[in-house]
Amino acid sequence: MSAWRPGDDGIHIAVRVTRRGGREALGPGTAEHFAARISAPPVDGAANAALLSLVAREFGVAKRSVTLTGGATARLKRLHITGDPATLGVIATERMG
């Protein structure tokens, strides 16, 4: 599977998360996933909430447009970003470097 794929109402992305990673950032990982550093600890969903905020900011969408669809307790997470698939695809391609 690639790091992202288009859907009917947005795109689906895979993200490998490093928690307590210092400065928050989203960038290229491998062909299968993006890499994200999150400063929040993995306690009470704080890291997941921080990831959703980071992805929303990086893709220029509202926080409510980003949902966690898989991997709530895993390092590799699946997210859905609602919006124009073509526009989001361009941003995803740019983020993958």
C-alpha positions in Angstrom: 0.0 0.0 0.0 1.2 3.5 -0.7 1.4 6.3 1.9 -1.8 7.8 0.6 -4.6 6.9 -1.7 -7.6 8.9 -3.0 -11.1 8.2 -1.9 -14.5 9.5 -3.0 -14.6 12.4 -0.5 -10.9 12.9 0.3 -7.8 10.8 0.8 -6.6 8.1 3.1 -3.1 8.3 4.5 -0.9 6.0 6.6 1.3 7.7 9.3 4.1 6.2 11.5 4.1 8.2 14.7 7.1 8.9 17.0 5.6 10.2 20.3 7.5 12.5 22.5 9.5 13.4 19.4 10.2 17.0 20.3 9.2 19.4 17.6 6.0 18.4 15.8 6.5 17.6 12.1 5.0 15.6 9.3 7.2 14.5 6.4 8.2 11.6 4.2 8.7 8.2 5.8 8.8 5.3 3.4 6.7 4.5 0.3 4.2 2.9 2.6 3.7 5.8 5.2 4.4 9.3 6.2 6.5 10.0 9.3 5.2 12.2 12.1 6.8 13.5 15.3 4.5 14.4 18.1 5.5 16.0 21.3 2.5 14.7 23.3 2.8 11.6 25.3 0.7 8.5 24.5 -1.6 9.1 27.5 -5.4 9.4 27.3 -5.4 9.9 23.6 -3.2 13.0 23.7 -0.8 11.8 21.0 -3.7 10.9 18.7 -5.3 14.3 19.2 -2.0 16.0 18.5 -1.5 13.9 15.3 -5.0 14.9 14.1 -4.2 18.6 14.7 -0.8 18.3 13.0 -2.3 16.6 9.9 -5.1 19.1 9.7 -2.6 22.0 9.8 -0.3 20.5 7.3 -3.1 19.7 4.8 -4.9 23.1 5.4 -8.2 21.6 6.5 -10.3 21.9 9.7 -9.5 19.5 12.5 -13.0 17.9 12.1 -11.9 16.9 8.5 -9.3 14.5 9.8 -10.4 11.2 11.4 -8.5 8.3 12.8 -9.7 5.1 11.0 -7.2 2.6 12.3 -4.3 2.0 14.7 -5.6 4.0 17.7 -3.0 2.3 20.0 -0.4 1.4 17.4 2.5 3.5 16.0 1.2 3.0 12.4 -2.0 4.8 12.0 -4.6 5.2 9.2 -6.3 8.5 8.8 -9.0 9.9 6.5 -8.8 13.5 5.4 -12.1 14.9 4.0 -11.9 17.4 1.1 -11.1 17.6 -2.6 -9.1 14.4 -3.4 -7.2 16.2 -6.2 -6.1 19.1 -4.0 -5.2 16.8 -1.0 -3.4 14.5 -3.4 -1.1 17.3 -4.5 -0.3 18.2 -0.9 0.3 14.5 0.0 2.7 14.2 -3.0 4.6 17.3 -1.9 4.9 16.1 1.7 6.3 12.8 0.5 9.2 14.8 -1.0 
